[in-house]
Amino acid sequence: MIRDRLKRVARRAAIKLLNMEFDTEDRDPAARRRGDPSQFDPSKIPPLVDGDGDTPGPNHKSEIGRTWVSAQLAGGVAPVFVDIRPPAEAVAGTLPGAVCLPAELVLTRTHLLPADKEERITVYDQTGELGSIEVAEKLRQAGYVMARSLRGGYAEWLEYAETIESPEPLSGGTLKLGDPVRMADGREGWVLRTLQDSGKAAVEVWFADGTWTGPVNEDALQA
């Protein structure tokens, strides 16, 4: 009994020392025993590659690795994903539930980010070296203390056949993230976000010069 008590004290001390409170809070406190071996699903184990032993884990201060994120996703405790690629790249697929916010817009559209600034955020670009590190740093400076960049970016995520989502139109709409569109004034851009506006399918549009507009009803766009 004394030994068990000492183990619990040591565990609490380790959690506090390693700053793992956020991780333990996401777990089911009633799950005190190992899972049923008969229910083991090997497909839930993220694929391993050379060098994975050095992959940044949840306690790294600026980055997180693919295998850790994949394990969190499989366990139902995934972070909020922020895709900073242009919509024309994101149309091919995103991490599950990702918010598409090109790098220039992240700090100007924080209403699309979690209200709780202590919630985990994983920022990613195409390769892990195209702005995600800098954007994650800016988010931390803005108070989003658990913002991390995804090492290897979308390319590595896709290379190892991790779970992705393909953008789809909203109910009643025909356009999806990344689709090319033409405004009534002739400007051309890409769908940045789909939404309902006054009960109609609408989109926000991203332009090549880094600006955006919307919401614009789909029926107001040129074919």
PyMOL commands that set and color helices and strands:
alter all, ss='L'
color gray80, all
select helices_A, chain A and resi 2-17+21-25+37-39+42-44+52-54+66-74+87-90+103-108+110-112+132-141+153-159+218-220
alter helices_A, ss='H'
color red, helices_A
select strands_A, chain A and resi 63-64+80-83+99-100+121-124+147-150+180-182+188-197+200-206+212-217
alter strands_A, ss='S'
color yellow, strands_A
deselect
rebuild
show_as cartoon
